[in-house]
Amino acid sequence: MKHVWTIRLAAAAEQDFRELLRWIIENFGRGQARAYARTLSNALHDLALGPSIMGTRRLEDIGFGIHTLHFARKGRHLVVFRVAPTQGEQVSDVLRLLHDSMDLPRHLPAANESDSKSDP
């Protein structure tokens, strides 16, 4: 039986999603935006299988427990997530949806602030 993880989107990730779709509509049209939204939805569905699925990368140099997953084969956007410390539940928090050319640490201040906290 496959373990199913809960995927939670942070407010910043939801905002990233809205802005990304708006940009795609303006530059490539609604059809492409729908296709990209499906691709992201599929990536989040896959991520529910756990943080060790094929294509994820750990980025401990950015912050404790930070992972990324490219969510489009030809696209350059990343799902940036962290495994949430919980009791008995498997949860991944999606922190941001960012272009892979961005300076990730600059866009993850909350991740860096919690580095000094101990993991339960």
C-alpha positions in Angstrom: 0.0 0.0 0.0 1.3 3.4 -0.9 1.6 6.0 1.8 -0.3 9.2 1.1 1.1 12.5 2.2 -0.9 15.5 3.0 0.1 18.5 0.8 -0.4 22.0 2.2 0.1 25.1 0.1 1.4 28.2 1.9 -0.3 31.5 1.1 2.9 32.5 -0.8 2.6 29.4 -3.0 -1.0 30.2 -3.8 0.0 33.7 -4.7 2.9 32.4 -6.9 0.4 30.1 -8.7 -2.0 33.0 -9.4 0.8 35.2 -10.7 2.3 32.5 -12.8 -1.1 31.7 -14.5 -1.7 35.4 -15.1 1.7 35.7 -16.7 1.2 32.6 -18.9 -2.3 33.9 -20.0 -0.8 37.3 -21.0 2.1 35.8 -22.9 0.9 32.4 -24.2 -2.9 32.4 -23.8 -5.5 30.6 -21.7 -5.0 27.2 -23.3 -1.4 27.1 -22.2 -2.3 28.4 -18.7 -4.8 25.5 -18.4 -2.1 23.0 -19.5 0.4 24.4 -17.0 -2.2 24.3 -14.2 -2.8 20.6 -15.0 0.9 19.9 -15.0 1.3 21.6 -11.5 -1.8 19.6 -10.3 -0.2 16.4 -11.4 3.1 17.3 -9.7 1.3 17.9 -6.4 -0.6 14.7 -6.8 2.7 12.9 -7.3 4.2 14.7 -4.3 1.5 13.1 -2.2 3.4 9.8 -2.6 6.2 11.4 -0.5 9.2 13.6 -0.6 11.4 10.9 -2.1 9.7 10.7 -5.5 11.8 10.8 -8.6 12.9 14.3 -9.5 13.0 15.8 -6.0 16.2 17.4 -4.7 17.2 18.1 -1.2 18.6 21.6 -0.7 19.8 21.6 2.9 22.2 24.5 2.1 19.1 26.7 1.7 17.3 25.5 4.8 16.6 22.5 6.9 14.4 20.0 5.1 14.0 22.1 1.9 13.3 20.1 -1.2 12.5 21.1 -4.8 10.6 19.3 -7.6 10.5 20.6 -11.2 6.9 20.5 -12.2 7.1 20.7 -16.0 9.3 18.7 -18.3 10.1 21.7 -20.5 9.2 24.4 -17.9 11.6 25.8 -15.4 9.4 26.1 -12.4 10.0 24.4 -9.1 7.7 23.3 -6.3 9.7 24.3 -3.2 8.6 22.3 -0.2 9.5 21.2 3.3 8.5 18.0 5.2 6.5 19.3 8.1 7.4 18.0 11.6 4.1 16.4 12.7 3.1 13.6 15.1 1.9 10.6 13.2 0.9 12.4 10.0 3.0 12.7 6.8 2.8 16.3 5.6 4.7 18.3 3.0 4.3 22.1 3.1 4.6 23.7 -0.3 6.3 27.0 0.5 6.7 28.6 -3.0 6.4 27.9 -6.7 9.4 29.6 -8.2 11.3 29.8 -11.5 14.6 27.8 -11.3 16.6 30.9 -12.2 15.5 32.7 -9.1 17.7 33.1 -6.0 15.8 30.6 -3.9 17.2 31.6 -0.4 16.1 35.2 -1.1 12.5 34.0 -1.6 12.4 31.7 1.4 12.9 33.9 4.5 10.6 31.8 6.6 12.7 28.7 5.8 15.9 30.4 6.9 14.4 31.8 10.1 13.4 28.3 11.3 16.9 26.7 10.7 17.9 27.3 14.2 14.9 25.5 15.7 15.3 21.9 16.7 13.5 19.2 14.8 11.1 17.3 17.0 
